[in-house]
Amino acid sequence: MLFKNGLVFTENGVFQKLDVRVKGEKIAEVGRNLEAGTDEVKDLNGKWLLPGFVDIHSHGCGGADFCDGTPEALQTMADTYLKAGVTTTLGTSTTLQPDTLRKVFRNYGEFSKKQDHGARMIGVNMEGPFLSMKKRGAHIPEYLLPADFDLFCELNELSGGRIRQVDLAPEIENGMDFIAKASKICTVCVAHTAGGYEQTLAAYEAGATSNTHMYNAMVGLSHREPGTVGAIFDSNTFAELICDGFHIHPAVIRATFKQLGNDRICLISDSMRAAGCPNGVYDLGEQDVFVKDGKAVLADGTIAGSIINVHTAVQRVISFGVPVESALKAATINPARAAKIDDVVGSITPGKYADLLITDNLVNVEEIYLAGVRQ
């Protein structure tokens, strides 16, 4: 198929009038005035052609959770993501007992071998149990553990070698040694940490290259103690942002985009099973979560993930005043690079999967293509 007469969002974060040729599952050619030959032509009539959105931090949606530990739950999630234009995801775990995590990661490993429809669940983001007690957020305190590289390796093997990110607090027992070892296997993210500026910079020096939901569950910025947030500003690492309007004030979101630029921010949903569902009481990591008017909280008021998807995040940050191009990079190539999956997804580039969205100029999704097939 040849997509013509549209504005293509390119890997360098600008729109260009280009044609895109798809052969099988992959993008074959991108250029100007490409000849159709025997290819079917899709006339975009000036619409936008975007890469499929990439969500590298989501616990669940559609009433299902990654840690349900069943293939049915993972398929429900995959189908729900795809309807929103999210074509690639990392299923995200939470803090549970090791035996429960073994079941969850084994289930994902088996599912990944035979998934044949829905968003591409390309790997796992392991959030917990190696987190700070003080900054645990919605994670169950009884299940928190010192950093355990052997457990990580066991879970990675059960997943089929598909842990793409692991999140931990660098100040916990064995934290720095864990970062040095795990960073040779996947992306390591500073997360749920009471460590300050120096501790966080030391984590980057040890091998951490990203940060889990910036501002949330970390030491904030002040003029005498820069904290974890100050270390992020003072580095070249990636930073996840939850942009539902509850986790971070819109003014802070705008300021963060101005400070970090277009190449480091990754929009994530951090969604739990209630995403796409009505108000009510839901489960997250063996805890009740109360969802009302777009906000998910524990009984004590602690925010417990979000109920948005990355498509919603894109539209929301644009409404907050972030430039369209910055928002789109943060939902496509940036998260792909952060999770080191940008060789196959994240941009409209020859050789990558033909995961494509046709949208209007308000980023309303009109058509979705996954690996070259219209959904």
CORZI-V518124 format. One record per residue. RES is the residue in three letters. SS is DSSP state (H for helix, E for strand, L for the rest). OMEGA is omega in whole degrees, -180 to 180 (* if undefined). Layout:
# CORZI-V518124
res=<RES RES>
ss=<SS SS>
omega=<OMEGA OMEGA>
This chain:
# CORZI-V518124
res=<MET LEU PHE LYS ASN GLY LEU VAL PHE THR GLU ASN GLY VAL PHE GLN LYS LEU ASP VAL ARG VAL LYS GLY GLU LYS ILE ALA GLU VAL GLY ARG ASN LEU GLU ALA GLY THR ASP GLU VAL LYS ASP LEU ASN GLY LYS TRP LEU LEU PRO GLY PHE VAL ASP ILE HIS SER HIS GLY CYS GLY GLY ALA ASP PHE CYS ASP GLY THR PRO GLU ALA LEU GLN THR MET ALA ASP THR TYR LEU LYS ALA GLY VAL THR THR THR LEU GLY THR SER THR THR LEU GLN PRO ASP THR LEU ARG LYS VAL PHE ARG ASN TYR GLY GLU PHE SER LYS LYS GLN ASP HIS GLY ALA ARG MET ILE GLY VAL ASN MET GLU GLY PRO PHE LEU SER MET LYS LYS ARG GLY ALA HIS ILE PRO GLU TYR LEU LEU PRO ALA ASP PHE ASP LEU PHE CYS GLU LEU ASN GLU LEU SER GLY GLY ARG ILE ARG GLN VAL ASP LEU ALA PRO GLU ILE GLU ASN GLY MET ASP PHE ILE ALA LYS ALA SER LYS ILE CYS THR VAL CYS VAL ALA HIS THR ALA GLY GLY TYR GLU GLN THR LEU ALA ALA TYR GLU ALA GLY ALA THR SER ASN THR HIS MET TYR ASN ALA MET VAL GLY LEU SER HIS ARG GLU PRO GLY THR VAL GLY ALA ILE PHE ASP SER ASN THR PHE ALA GLU LEU ILE CYS ASP GLY PHE HIS ILE HIS PRO ALA VAL ILE ARG ALA THR PHE LYS GLN LEU GLY ASN ASP ARG ILE CYS LEU ILE SER ASP SER MET ARG ALA ALA GLY CYS PRO ASN GLY VAL TYR ASP LEU GLY GLU GLN ASP VAL PHE VAL LYS ASP GLY LYS ALA VAL LEU ALA ASP GLY THR ILE ALA GLY SER ILE ILE ASN VAL HIS THR ALA VAL GLN ARG VAL ILE SER PHE GLY VAL PRO VAL GLU SER ALA LEU LYS ALA ALA THR ILE ASN PRO ALA ARG ALA ALA LYS ILE ASP ASP VAL VAL GLY SER ILE THR PRO GLY LYS TYR ALA ASP LEU LEU ILE THR ASP ASN LEU VAL ASN VAL GLU GLU ILE TYR LEU ALA GLY VAL ARG GLN>
ss=<L E E E E E E E E L L L L L E E E E E E E E E L L E E E E E E L L L L L L L L L E E E L L L L E E E E L E E E E E E L E E L L E E H H H L L H H H H H H H H H H H H H L L E E E E E E E L L L L L H H H H H H H H H H H H H H H H H L L L L L E E E E E E E E L L L L L L L L L L L L L H H H L L L L L H H H H H H H H H H L L L L E E E E E E L L L L L L H H H H H H H H L L L L E E E E L L L L L L H H H H H H H H H H L L L E E L L L L L L L L L L L L L L L H H H H H H H L L L L E E E E E L L L L L L L H H H H H H H H H H H L L L L E E E E L L E L L L L L L L L E E E E E L L E E E E E E L L E E E L L L L L E L L E L L L H H H H H H H H H H L L L L H H H H H H L L L H H H H H H L L L L L L L L L L L L L L E L L E E E E L L L L L E E E E E E L L E E L>
omega=<178 177 -176 171 176 172 -175 176 -172 -176 180 169 176 174 177 175 -176 171 -179 179 178 175 -178 -177 -168 171 -175 -173 174 -179 -179 173 178 178 -177 -176 -180 -178 170 -179 174 -180 -176 175 177 178 176 172 -175 168 173 -180 -178 179 -176 -180 178 -180 -177 178 176 -178 -178 -180 178 -177 170 175 177 177 180 179 -180 179 176 178 -178 180 -179 177 -172 179 180 -179 175 -172 179 -179 164 173 -171 180 176 -176 178 177 -178 -180 177 177 178 178 -178 -177 175 179 178 -179 179 -180 -175 -180 -172 178 -178 174 -175 179 -178 177 -165 -179 -175 167 -177 179 -174 9 -174 -172 -180 175 -176 -176 -173 -178 -178 -180 -174 -173 -177 -176 179 -176 166 179 -174 -177 179 177 177 -179 178 -180 177 178 179 -180 -175 -178 -172 168 -179 178 171 -174 178 174 -174 -175 -179 -179 180 -173 -176 177 178 -179 -179 -178 -175 -178 175 -177 -176 175 175 -178 171 -171 173 -170 171 176 -178 -174 -176 -180 -179 176 177 177 177 179 180 177 177 -177 -179 -175 -177 -179 180 -177 -176 179 175 -179 -176 -177 168 -172 177 177 -176 177 178 -179 178 178 177 178 -173 -178 174 -178 175 179 173 174 172 -171 176 -178 177 -177 -177 178 180 179 179 177 178 -179 -179 176 179 -176 -174 179 -172 -169 -171 -176 177 174 177 174 -168 -174 172 -168 -177 178 -178 -177 -179 174 179 179 -176 -179 172 178 177 177 175 176 -176 -175 178 174 173 -177 -180 -177 170 -179 -179 179 178 177 -175 -179 -179 175 176 168 -175 175 176 179 179 -178 -178 -179 175 178 177 178 176 178 -178 -177 178 180 -178 176 -177 180 -176 -173 -179 178 177 178 -179 -179 178 175 -176 173 -176 -178 172 -180 178 -172 179 -180 178 177 178 175 -168 176 170 -177 168 -176 169 -179 168 -174 -180 177 -179 175 177 -177 175 -176 178 -177 *>
